[in-house]
Amino acid sequence: MAERSSPLNQRLRRLLGTNSLNAPADAPASEEGRKHDSSLLFESQISRLSQALLDLRALDQQRTAEFAGLRDQLRLTHSRIHAALQDVDALIDAVEIQLMPPPPDATLFERMRARSAATNLSPERRAELLTWLTALKRLRATLCVAGE
């Protein structure tokens, strides 16, 4: 007798993954096939995630190298700023020494030398030195801010 193909039988065959209801041995094979398919899907997801992780690690290493380079540049800049600050401080001290009167506890020789240097400065030269001193102090403040 020919097997009738009712909608229920067709659906049952599709669920079992067999062509006939009389072949129960085919059902476990299809279950293994489904396990195999899900295993392949799982493996492909793992491989995609592994590749994404490798890409992220490579990007992280690249950024770490960039940060190391930037830190080196920052150290070099700080050392140059520090050297420039020392030079500016020396210039400020030299100008202030020329403009300041001798301290009260200075020796006679130091006072005579300071007075002769101070009296030798013309008012224009003194104003020029004061302008330079102001500019040097502003430069020092700017370098201090840049060095932070």
DSSP file (Angstrom, degrees, kcal/mol; ACC not computed):
  #  RESIDUE AA STRUCTURE BP1 BP2  ACC     N-H-->O    O-->H-N    N-H-->O    O-->H-N    TCO  KAPPA ALPHA  PHI   PSI    X-CA   Y-CA   Z-CA
    1    1 A M              0   0    0      0, 0.0     2,-0.2     0, 0.0     3,-0.0   0.000 360.0 360.0 360.0 134.0    0.0    0.0    0.0
    2    2 A A        -     0   0    0      1,-0.1     2,-0.3     0, 0.0     0, 0.0  -0.471 360.0-112.8 -75.2 139.7    1.4    3.3   -1.0
    3    3 A E        -     0   0    0     -2,-0.2     2,-0.2     1,-0.1    -1,-0.1  -0.551  29.7-128.5 -75.6 130.4    2.1    5.7    1.8
    4    4 A R        -     0   0    0     -2,-0.3     2,-1.0     1,-0.1    -1,-0.1  -0.541   9.3-136.9 -80.3 146.8   -0.2    8.7    1.8
    5    5 A S        +     0   0    0     -2,-0.2    -1,-0.1     4,-0.1    -2,-0.0  -0.660  33.9 171.0-105.4  75.8    1.4   12.0    2.0
    6    6 A S     >  -     0   0    0     -2,-1.0     4,-2.7     1,-0.1     5,-0.2  -0.437  47.8-109.7 -80.3 159.9   -0.7   13.9    4.5
    7    7 A P  H  > S+     0   0    0      0, 0.0     4,-2.2     0, 0.0     5,-0.2   0.857 120.7  53.2 -58.3 -34.1    0.4   17.3    5.8
    8    8 A L  H  > S+     0   0    0      2,-0.2     4,-2.4     1,-0.2     5,-0.2   0.921 110.0  46.7 -67.4 -43.1    1.0   15.7    9.2
    9    9 A N  H  > S+     0   0    0      2,-0.2     4,-2.7     1,-0.2     5,-0.2   0.906 112.0  51.1 -64.4 -40.9    3.3   13.1    7.7
   10   10 A Q  H  X S+     0   0    0     -4,-2.7     4,-2.3     1,-0.2    -1,-0.2   0.918 111.7  46.9 -62.7 -41.9    5.1   15.6    5.6
   11   11 A R  H  X S+     0   0    0     -4,-2.2     4,-2.5    -5,-0.2    -1,-0.2   0.913 111.8  50.7 -67.0 -40.4    5.7   17.8    8.6
   12   12 A L  H  X S+     0   0    0     -4,-2.4     4,-2.4     2,-0.2    -2,-0.2   0.895 110.0  50.5 -63.6 -40.4    6.9   14.8   10.6
   13   13 A R  H  X>S+     0   0    0     -4,-2.7     4,-1.9     2,-0.2     5,-1.6   0.912 110.3  49.8 -63.2 -42.2    9.3   13.8    7.9
   14   14 A R  H  <5S+     0   0    0     -4,-2.3    -2,-0.2     2,-0.2    -1,-0.2   0.922 111.6  48.3 -63.1 -42.5   10.7   17.3    7.8
   15   15 A L  H  <5S+     0   0    0     -4,-2.5    -2,-0.2     1,-0.2    -1,-0.2   0.901 117.4  41.3 -64.5 -40.0   11.2   17.3   11.5
   16   16 A L  H  <5S-     0   0    0     -4,-2.4    14,-0.2    -5,-0.2    -1,-0.2   0.697 105.1-130.9 -79.8 -18.4   12.9   14.0   11.4
   17   17 A G  T  <5 +     0   0    0     -4,-1.9     2,-0.3     1,-0.3    -3,-0.2   0.788  65.2 121.2  73.4  27.8   14.8   14.8    8.3
   18   18 A T      < -     0   0    0     -5,-1.6    -1,-0.3    -6,-0.2    -2,-0.1  -0.774  66.1-134.7-119.2 164.9   13.9   11.6    6.6
   19   19 A N  S    S+     0   0    0     -2,-0.3     2,-0.3     1,-0.1    -6,-0.1   0.693  90.8  29.8 -89.1 -21.0   12.1   10.8    3.4
   20   20 A S    >   -     0   0    0      3,-0.1     3,-0.9    -7,-0.1    -1,-0.1  -0.959  69.2-131.5-137.9 156.7    9.9    8.1    4.9
   21   21 A L  T 3  S+     0   0    0     -2,-0.3    -1,-0.1     1,-0.2    -2,-0.0   0.654 103.8  66.6 -77.6 -14.3    8.4    7.4    8.3
   22   22 A N  T 3  S+     0   0    0      1,-0.2    -1,-0.2     2,-0.1     3,-0.2   0.384  82.6  79.8 -88.2   3.7    9.6    3.8    8.2
   23   23 A A    X   +     0   0    0     -3,-0.9     3,-1.1     1,-0.2     4,-0.5  -0.660  44.4 159.4-113.2  76.2   13.3    4.8    8.3
   24   24 A P  T >   +     0   0    0      0, 0.0     3,-0.6     0, 0.0    -1,-0.2   0.725  69.8  69.3 -69.8 -19.1   14.1    5.5   12.0
   25   25 A A  T 3> S+     0   0    0      1,-0.2     4,-0.9     2,-0.2    -2,-0.1   0.769  92.4  59.9 -68.8 -23.7   17.8    5.0   11.4
   26   26 A D  H <> S+     0   0    0     -3,-1.1     4,-2.0     1,-0.2    -1,-0.2   0.794  91.8  69.0 -73.4 -26.6   17.8    8.2    9.4
   27   27 A A  H <> S+     0   0    0     -3,-0.6     4,-2.0    -4,-0.5    -1,-0.2   0.938  98.7  45.7 -62.8 -49.7   16.6   10.3   12.4
   28   28 A P  H  > S+     0   0    0      0, 0.0     4,-2.7     0, 0.0    -1,-0.2   0.876 110.3  56.7 -61.9 -32.8   19.8   10.0   14.5
   29   29 A A  H  X S+     0   0    0     -4,-0.9     4,-2.2     1,-0.2    -2,-0.2   0.910 107.5  47.3 -63.5 -39.6   21.9   10.7   11.4
   30   30 A S  H  X S+     0   0    0     -4,-2.0     4,-2.6   -14,-0.2    -1,-0.2   0.864 110.0  53.2 -70.6 -32.9   20.0   13.9   10.9
   31   31 A E  H  X S+     0   0    0     -4,-2.0     4,-2.5     2,-0.2    -2,-0.2   0.909 110.1  47.7 -65.5 -40.4   20.5   14.8   14.6
   32   32 A E  H  X S+     0   0    0     -4,-2.7     4,-2.9     2,-0.2    -2,-0.2   0.882 110.3  53.3 -64.8 -36.6   24.2   14.2   14.2
   33   33 A G  H  X S+     0   0    0     -4,-2.2     4,-2.8     2,-0.2    -2,-0.2   0.906 108.8  48.5 -63.0 -41.1   24.0   16.4   11.1
   34   34 A R  H  X S+     0   0    0     -4,-2.6     4,-2.8     2,-0.2     5,-0.2   0.910 112.0  48.9 -65.6 -39.9   22.4   19.1   13.1
   35   35 A K  H  X S+     0   0    0     -4,-2.5     4,-2.5     2,-0.2    -2,-0.2   0.911 112.1  49.4 -62.5 -41.2   25.0   18.7   15.8
   36   36 A H  H  X S+     0   0    0     -4,-2.9     4,-2.6     2,-0.2    -2,-0.2   0.918 111.6  48.6 -63.8 -43.0   27.7   18.9   13.1
   37   37 A D  H  X S+     0   0    0     -4,-2.8     4,-2.4     2,-0.2    -2,-0.2   0.921 113.6  45.9 -63.1 -43.8   26.0   22.0   11.6
   38   38 A S  H  X S+     0   0    0     -4,-2.8     4,-2.6     1,-0.2    -1,-0.2   0.861 111.8  53.0 -68.3 -32.9   25.8   23.7   15.0
   39   39 A S  H  X S+     0   0    0     -4,-2.5     4,-2.7    -5,-0.2    -2,-0.2   0.912 109.8  47.7 -66.0 -41.7   29.4   22.7   15.7
   40   40 A L  H  X S+     0   0    0     -4,-2.6     4,-2.5     2,-0.2    -2,-0.2   0.905 112.4  49.3 -64.8 -40.6   30.5   24.3   12.4
   41   41 A L  H  X S+     0   0    0     -4,-2.4     4,-2.3     2,-0.2    -2,-0.2   0.925 112.1  48.3 -62.7 -44.2   28.6   27.4   13.2
   42   42 A F  H  X S+     0   0    0     -4,-2.6     4,-2.5     1,-0.2    -2,-0.2   0.916 112.3  48.8 -62.3 -44.1   30.1   27.5   16.7
   43   43 A E  H  X S+     0   0    0     -4,-2.7     4,-2.6     2,-0.2    -1,-0.2   0.889 110.6  50.3 -64.4 -39.2   33.6   27.0   15.3
   44   44 A S  H  X S+     0   0    0     -4,-2.5     4,-2.4     2,-0.2    -1,-0.2   0.896 111.1  49.2 -67.4 -37.6   33.1   29.8   12.7
   45   45 A Q  H  X S+     0   0    0     -4,-2.3     4,-2.7     2,-0.2    -2,-0.2   0.917 111.7  49.3 -65.0 -41.7   31.9   32.1   15.4
   46   46 A I  H  X S+     0   0    0     -4,-2.5     4,-2.8     2,-0.2    -2,-0.2   0.913 111.3  49.1 -63.1 -42.2   35.0   31.2   17.5
   47   47 A S  H  X S+     0   0    0     -4,-2.6     4,-2.3     2,-0.2    -1,-0.2   0.903 112.2  48.3 -66.5 -39.0   37.3   31.8   14.6
   48   48 A R  H  X S+     0   0    0     -4,-2.4     4,-2.4     2,-0.2    -2,-0.2   0.924 114.3  45.9 -64.6 -43.1   35.7   35.2   13.8
   49   49 A L  H  X S+     0   0    0     -4,-2.7     4,-2.4     2,-0.2    -2,-0.2   0.886 111.8  51.9 -66.7 -37.9   35.9   36.2   17.4
   50   50 A S  H  X S+     0   0    0     -4,-2.8     4,-2.4    -5,-0.2    -2,-0.2   0.911 110.5  48.2 -63.8 -41.4   39.5   35.0   17.6
   51   51 A Q  H  X S+     0   0    0     -4,-2.3     4,-2.5     2,-0.2    -2,-0.2   0.905 111.0  50.5 -65.1 -41.0   40.4   37.0   14.5
   52   52 A A  H  X S+     0   0    0     -4,-2.4     4,-2.3     2,-0.2    -2,-0.2   0.899 110.6  50.1 -63.1 -39.5   38.7   40.1   16.0
   53   53 A L  H  X S+     0   0    0     -4,-2.4     4,-2.5     2,-0.2    -2,-0.2   0.906 110.1  49.8 -65.0 -41.9   40.6   39.6   19.2
   54   54 A L  H  X S+     0   0    0     -4,-2.4     4,-2.4     2,-0.2    -2,-0.2   0.907 110.7  50.3 -62.6 -41.3   43.9   39.3   17.3
   55   55 A D  H  X S+     0   0    0     -4,-2.5     4,-2.4     2,-0.2    -2,-0.2   0.914 111.0  48.7 -62.2 -42.6   43.0   42.5   15.4
   56   56 A L  H  X S+     0   0    0     -4,-2.3     4,-2.5     2,-0.2    -2,-0.2   0.891 110.8  50.5 -65.2 -39.1   42.3   44.3   18.7
   57   57 A R  H  X S+     0   0    0     -4,-2.5     4,-2.5     2,-0.2    -2,-0.2   0.910 110.6  49.2 -65.0 -41.1   45.6   43.1   20.2
   58   58 A A  H  X S+     0   0    0     -4,-2.4     4,-2.2     2,-0.2    -2,-0.2   0.916 112.4  48.0 -63.7 -42.0   47.5   44.3   17.1
   59   59 A L  H  X S+     0   0    0     -4,-2.4     4,-2.4     2,-0.2    -2,-0.2   0.889 110.9  51.6 -64.0 -39.4   45.8   47.7   17.4
   60   60 A D  H  X S+     0   0    0     -4,-2.5     4,-2.4     2,-0.2    -2,-0.2   0.905 109.9  48.8 -64.6 -41.8   46.5   47.8   21.1
   61   61 A Q  H  X S+     0   0    0     -4,-2.5     4,-2.3     2,-0.2    -2,-0.2   0.891 110.8  51.1 -64.8 -38.9   50.2   47.1   20.5
   62   62 A Q  H  X S+     0   0    0     -4,-2.2     4,-2.3     2,-0.2    -2,-0.2   0.925 111.7  46.4 -64.0 -44.2   50.3   49.8   17.8
   63   63 A R  H  X S+     0   0    0     -4,-2.4     4,-2.7     2,-0.2    -2,-0.2   0.883 110.1  53.9 -66.2 -37.5   48.8   52.3   20.2
   64   64 A T  H  X S+     0   0    0     -4,-2.4     4,-2.2     2,-0.2    -1,-0.2   0.913 109.6  48.0 -62.3 -41.7   51.2   51.3   22.9
   65   65 A A  H  X S+     0   0    0     -4,-2.3     4,-2.2     2,-0.2    -2,-0.2   0.901 111.5  50.2 -65.0 -40.5   54.1   51.9   20.6
   66   66 A E  H  X S+     0   0    0     -4,-2.3     4,-2.4     2,-0.2    -2,-0.2   0.912 110.4  49.8 -63.4 -42.0   52.6   55.3   19.6
   67   67 A F  H  X S+     0   0    0     -4,-2.7     4,-2.6     2,-0.2    -2,-0.2   0.895 108.7  52.5 -63.9 -39.3   52.2   56.2   23.3
   68   68 A A  H  X S+     0   0    0     -4,-2.2     4,-2.1     2,-0.2    -1,-0.2   0.916 110.4  48.3 -62.8 -41.7   55.8   55.2   24.0
   69   69 A G  H  X S+     0   0    0     -4,-2.2     4,-2.2     2,-0.2    -2,-0.2   0.906 111.9  48.9 -63.3 -41.8   57.0   57.5   21.1
   70   70 A L  H  X S+     0   0    0     -4,-2.4     4,-2.3     2,-0.2    -2,-0.2   0.880 109.4  52.4 -66.3 -37.4   54.9   60.3   22.4
   71   71 A R  H  X S+     0   0    0     -4,-2.6     4,-2.5     2,-0.2    -2,-0.2   0.904 108.9  50.4 -64.4 -39.9   56.3   59.9   25.9
   72   72 A D  H  X S+     0   0    0     -4,-2.1     4,-2.4     2,-0.2    -2,-0.2   0.921 110.8  48.7 -62.9 -43.5   59.8   60.0   24.6
   73   73 A Q  H  X S+     0   0    0     -4,-2.2     4,-2.5     1,-0.2    -1,-0.2   0.892 110.8  51.3 -62.7 -38.6   59.0   63.2   22.7
   74   74 A L  H  X S+     0   0    0     -4,-2.3     4,-2.7     2,-0.2    -2,-0.2   0.911 109.4  49.6 -65.6 -42.4   57.5   64.7   25.8
   75   75 A R  H  X S+     0   0    0     -4,-2.5     4,-2.3     2,-0.2    -2,-0.2   0.921 112.0  48.6 -61.2 -43.4   60.6   63.8   27.9
   76   76 A L  H  X S+     0   0    0     -4,-2.4     4,-2.2     2,-0.2    -2,-0.2   0.914 111.8  49.2 -63.0 -43.1   62.8   65.4   25.3
   77   77 A T  H  X S+     0   0    0     -4,-2.5     4,-2.6     1,-0.2    -2,-0.2   0.911 110.5  50.7 -63.2 -42.5   60.6   68.5   25.2
   78   78 A H  H  X S+     0   0    0     -4,-2.7     4,-2.5     1,-0.2    -1,-0.2   0.902 109.9  49.8 -63.2 -40.0   60.7   68.8   29.0
   79   79 A S  H  X S+     0   0    0     -4,-2.3     4,-2.2     2,-0.2    -1,-0.2   0.897 112.0  48.2 -66.8 -37.7   64.4   68.5   29.1
   80   80 A R  H  X S+     0   0    0     -4,-2.2     4,-2.4     2,-0.2    -2,-0.2   0.902 111.8  49.3 -67.6 -40.0   64.7   71.2   26.4
   81   81 A I  H  X S+     0   0    0     -4,-2.6     4,-2.6     2,-0.2    -2,-0.2   0.910 110.2  51.6 -64.0 -41.0   62.3   73.5   28.3
   82   82 A H  H  X S+     0   0    0     -4,-2.5     4,-2.0     2,-0.2    -2,-0.2   0.916 110.7  47.7 -62.6 -42.9   64.3   72.9   31.5
   83   83 A A  H  X S+     0   0    0     -4,-2.2     4,-2.0     1,-0.2    -1,-0.2   0.908 112.1  49.8 -64.1 -41.5   67.6   73.8   29.8
   84   84 A A  H  X S+     0   0    0     -4,-2.4     4,-2.6     1,-0.2    -2,-0.2   0.884 108.3  53.7 -64.8 -38.0   65.9   77.0   28.3
   85   85 A L  H  X S+     0   0    0     -4,-2.6     4,-2.7     2,-0.2    -1,-0.2   0.897 106.9  51.5 -63.1 -39.7   64.6   77.9   31.8
   86   86 A Q  H  X S+     0   0    0     -4,-2.0     4,-2.1     2,-0.2    -1,-0.2   0.918 111.2  47.5 -63.3 -42.0   68.1   77.7   33.2
   87   87 A D  H  X S+     0   0    0     -4,-2.0     4,-2.2     2,-0.2    -2,-0.2   0.918 112.7  48.5 -64.6 -43.2   69.4   80.0   30.5
   88   88 A V  H  X S+     0   0    0     -4,-2.6     4,-2.7     1,-0.2    -2,-0.2   0.904 110.0  52.3 -64.7 -41.0   66.6   82.5   31.0
   89   89 A D  H  X S+     0   0    0     -4,-2.7     4,-2.5     1,-0.2    -1,-0.2   0.906 108.7  50.6 -61.1 -40.9   67.2   82.4   34.8
   90   90 A A  H  X S+     0   0    0     -4,-2.1     4,-2.2     2,-0.2    -1,-0.2   0.911 111.5  47.9 -63.7 -41.7   70.8   83.2   34.2
   91   91 A L  H  X S+     0   0    0     -4,-2.2     4,-2.4     2,-0.2     5,-0.2   0.908 110.8  51.0 -65.1 -41.7   70.0   86.1   31.9
   92   92 A I  H  X S+     0   0    0     -4,-2.7     4,-2.7     1,-0.2     5,-0.2   0.930 110.9  48.9 -61.1 -45.1   67.4   87.5   34.4
   93   93 A D  H  X S+     0   0    0     -4,-2.5     4,-2.3     1,-0.2    -1,-0.2   0.912 110.7  50.6 -61.2 -42.3   70.0   87.3   37.2
   94   94 A A  H  X S+     0   0    0     -4,-2.2     4,-1.6     2,-0.2    -1,-0.2   0.913 113.1  45.0 -63.7 -42.3   72.6   89.1   35.0
   95   95 A V  H  X S+     0   0    0     -4,-2.4     4,-1.7     2,-0.2    -2,-0.2   0.915 112.8  50.8 -68.4 -42.2   70.2   91.9   34.1
   96   96 A E  H  X S+     0   0    0     -4,-2.7     4,-2.3     1,-0.2    -2,-0.2   0.878 107.1  54.3 -63.6 -36.6   69.0   92.3   37.7
   97   97 A I  H  < S+     0   0    0     -4,-2.3    -1,-0.2     1,-0.2    -2,-0.2   0.905 109.2  48.4 -62.6 -40.5   72.6   92.5   39.0
   98   98 A Q  H  < S+     0   0    0     -4,-1.6    -1,-0.2     1,-0.2    -2,-0.2   0.833 118.0  40.5 -68.6 -31.0   73.2   95.3   36.5
   99   99 A L  H  < S+     0   0    0     -4,-1.7    -2,-0.2    -5,-0.1    -1,-0.2   0.733  99.4  83.5 -91.3 -23.2   70.1   97.2   37.6
  100  100 A M  S  < S-     0   0    0     -4,-2.3    18,-0.1    -5,-0.2     0, 0.0  -0.535  77.8-120.4 -86.2 145.9   70.1   96.7   41.3
  101  101 A P        -     0   0    0      0, 0.0    -1,-0.1     0, 0.0    -2,-0.1  -0.413  48.0 -83.5 -72.2 160.8   72.1   98.8   43.8
  102  102 A P        -     0   0    0      0, 0.0     9,-0.1     0, 0.0    -5,-0.0  -0.328  50.3-103.0 -65.8 147.9   74.7   96.9   45.9
  103  103 A P    >   -     0   0    0      0, 0.0     3,-1.7     0, 0.0     8,-0.0  -0.310  30.0-113.1 -67.0 156.8   73.3   95.2   49.0
  104  104 A P  T 3  S+     0   0    0      0, 0.0     7,-0.1     0, 0.0     0, 0.0   0.787 115.6  53.4 -64.6 -26.4   74.1   96.9   52.3
  105  105 A D  T 3  S+     0   0    0      2,-0.0     2,-0.1     0, 0.0     0, 0.0   0.309  83.6 120.7 -91.7  11.5   76.3   94.1   53.5
  106  106 A A    <   -     0   0    0     -3,-1.7     2,-0.0     1,-0.1     0, 0.0  -0.365  69.4-105.2 -71.9 153.1   78.5   94.3   50.3
  107  107 A T     >  -     0   0    0      1,-0.1     4,-2.4    -2,-0.1     5,-0.2  -0.258  31.9-104.7 -71.8 166.1   82.2   95.0   50.7
  108  108 A L  H  > S+     0   0    0      1,-0.2     4,-2.5     2,-0.2     5,-0.2   0.907 122.2  51.4 -59.7 -43.0   83.5   98.4   49.7
  109  109 A F  H  > S+     0   0    0      1,-0.2     4,-2.4     2,-0.2    -1,-0.2   0.916 110.1  48.8 -62.3 -43.5   85.0   97.0   46.5
  110  110 A E  H  > S+     0   0    0      1,-0.2     4,-2.4     2,-0.2    -1,-0.2   0.887 112.2  49.0 -63.9 -39.3   81.7   95.4   45.5
  111  111 A R  H  X S+     0   0    0     -4,-2.4     4,-2.5     2,-0.2     5,-0.2   0.905 111.2  49.2 -67.4 -40.0   79.8   98.7   46.2
  112  112 A M  H  X S+     0   0    0     -4,-2.5     4,-2.4    -5,-0.2    -2,-0.2   0.924 112.9  47.2 -64.6 -43.2   82.3  100.7   44.2
  113  113 A R  H  X S+     0   0    0     -4,-2.4     4,-2.2     2,-0.2    -2,-0.2   0.916 113.5  48.0 -64.5 -42.6   82.1   98.3   41.2
  114  114 A A  H  X S+     0   0    0     -4,-2.4     4,-2.7     2,-0.2    -2,-0.2   0.897 112.7  48.6 -65.7 -40.5   78.2   98.3   41.4
  115  115 A R  H  X S+     0   0    0     -4,-2.5     4,-2.9     2,-0.2     5,-0.2   0.905 111.3  49.2 -67.4 -39.8   78.0  102.1   41.6
  116  116 A S  H  X S+     0   0    0     -4,-2.4     4,-1.3    -5,-0.2    -1,-0.2   0.901 114.3  45.6 -67.5 -37.4   80.4  102.5   38.7
  117  117 A A  H  X S+     0   0    0     -4,-2.2     4,-0.5     2,-0.2    -2,-0.2   0.902 115.5  47.4 -68.7 -40.7   78.5  100.1   36.6
  118  118 A A  H >< S+     0   0    0     -4,-2.7     3,-0.7     1,-0.2    -2,-0.2   0.881 113.0  47.3 -69.9 -37.6   75.2  101.7   37.6
  119  119 A T  H 3< S+     0   0    0     -4,-2.9    -1,-0.2     1,-0.2    -2,-0.2   0.766 104.9  61.1 -75.5 -22.5   76.4  105.2   36.9
  120  120 A N  H 3< S+     0   0    0     -4,-1.3     2,-0.5    -5,-0.2    -1,-0.2   0.653  85.6  94.5 -76.3 -13.5   77.8  104.1   33.6
  121  121 A L  S << S-     0   0    0     -3,-0.7    -4,-0.0    -4,-0.5    -3,-0.0  -0.660  72.8-139.0 -82.0 126.6   74.3  103.1   32.4
  122  122 A S     >  -     0   0    0     -2,-0.5     4,-2.7     1,-0.1     5,-0.2  -0.436  25.7-109.8 -75.2 158.7   72.5  105.8   30.5
  123  123 A P  H  > S+     0   0    0      0, 0.0     4,-2.3     0, 0.0     5,-0.2   0.864 121.2  52.2 -58.6 -35.0   68.8  106.3   31.2
  124  124 A E  H  > S+     0   0    0      2,-0.2     4,-2.3     1,-0.2     5,-0.1   0.923 110.7  46.7 -66.0 -42.3   67.9  104.9   27.8
  125  125 A R  H  > S+     0   0    0      2,-0.2     4,-2.6     1,-0.2    -1,-0.2   0.899 111.5  51.4 -66.0 -40.2   70.1  101.8   28.4
  126  126 A R  H  X S+     0   0    0     -4,-2.7     4,-2.3     2,-0.2    -1,-0.2   0.921 111.2  47.6 -62.2 -44.2   68.5  101.3   31.9
  127  127 A A  H  X S+     0   0    0     -4,-2.3     4,-2.1     2,-0.2    -2,-0.2   0.888 111.5  51.7 -63.8 -38.8   65.0  101.5   30.3
  128  128 A E  H  X S+     0   0    0     -4,-2.3     4,-2.4     2,-0.2    -2,-0.2   0.916 109.8  48.5 -63.5 -43.4   66.1   99.0   27.7
  129  129 A L  H  X S+     0   0    0     -4,-2.6     4,-2.7     1,-0.2    -2,-0.2   0.880 110.0  52.0 -65.5 -37.7   67.4   96.6   30.3
  130  130 A L  H  X S+     0   0    0     -4,-2.3     4,-2.4     2,-0.2    -1,-0.2   0.894 109.5  49.8 -64.6 -39.0   64.2   96.9   32.3
  131  131 A T  H  X S+     0   0    0     -4,-2.1     4,-2.4     2,-0.2    -2,-0.2   0.927 112.5  47.3 -63.5 -44.7   62.2   96.1   29.1
  132  132 A W  H  X S+     0   0    0     -4,-2.4     4,-2.8     2,-0.2    -2,-0.2   0.906 110.8  52.2 -62.6 -41.3   64.4   93.1   28.5
  133  133 A L  H  X S+     0   0    0     -4,-2.7     4,-2.2     2,-0.2    -2,-0.2   0.915 110.3  47.9 -62.3 -43.2   64.0   92.0   32.1
  134  134 A T  H  X S+     0   0    0     -4,-2.4     4,-2.1     2,-0.2    -1,-0.2   0.920 113.1  48.2 -63.0 -43.7   60.2   92.2   31.9
  135  135 A A  H  X S+     0   0    0     -4,-2.4     4,-2.5     1,-0.2    -2,-0.2   0.895 111.0  50.9 -65.2 -39.7   60.3   90.2   28.6
  136  136 A L  H  X S+     0   0    0     -4,-2.8     4,-2.5     2,-0.2    -1,-0.2   0.892 109.8  49.8 -65.6 -39.1   62.6   87.6   30.1
  137  137 A K  H  X S+     0   0    0     -4,-2.2     4,-2.2     2,-0.2    -1,-0.2   0.890 111.4  48.9 -67.3 -37.6   60.3   87.2   33.1
  138  138 A R  H  X S+     0   0    0     -4,-2.1     4,-2.3     2,-0.2    -2,-0.2   0.913 111.5  49.9 -64.9 -42.2   57.3   86.8   30.8
  139  139 A L  H  X S+     0   0    0     -4,-2.5     4,-2.6     1,-0.2    -2,-0.2   0.902 109.4  51.6 -62.2 -41.2   59.2   84.2   28.8
  140  140 A R  H  X S+     0   0    0     -4,-2.5     4,-2.4     2,-0.2    -1,-0.2   0.921 109.6  49.1 -62.4 -43.9   60.1   82.3   31.9
  141  141 A A  H  X S+     0   0    0     -4,-2.2     4,-2.1     1,-0.2    -1,-0.2   0.904 111.6  49.5 -62.6 -40.8   56.5   82.2   33.0
  142  142 A T  H  X S+     0   0    0     -4,-2.3     4,-2.4     1,-0.2    -2,-0.2   0.910 111.1  49.1 -64.5 -42.1   55.4   81.0   29.6
  143  143 A L  H  X S+     0   0    0     -4,-2.6     4,-2.0     2,-0.2    -2,-0.2   0.875 109.1  53.1 -65.7 -36.7   58.1   78.3   29.7
  144  144 A C  H  X S+     0   0    0     -4,-2.4     4,-0.6     2,-0.2    -1,-0.2   0.916 110.9  46.2 -63.8 -42.1   57.0   77.2   33.1
  145  145 A V  H >< S+     0   0    0     -4,-2.1     3,-0.9     1,-0.2    -2,-0.2   0.908 113.4  49.2 -66.2 -40.9   53.4   76.8   32.0
  146  146 A A  H 3< S+     0   0    0     -4,-2.4    -1,-0.2     1,-0.2    -2,-0.2   0.816 106.8  57.1 -68.3 -29.1   54.5   74.9   28.9
  147  147 A G  H 3<        0   0    0     -4,-2.0    -1,-0.2     1,-0.2    -2,-0.2   0.604 360.0 360.0 -78.6 -10.5   56.7   72.6   31.0
  148  148 A E    <<        0   0    0     -3,-0.9    -1,-0.2    -4,-0.6    -2,-0.1   0.483 360.0 360.0 -80.6 360.0   53.8   71.5   33.1
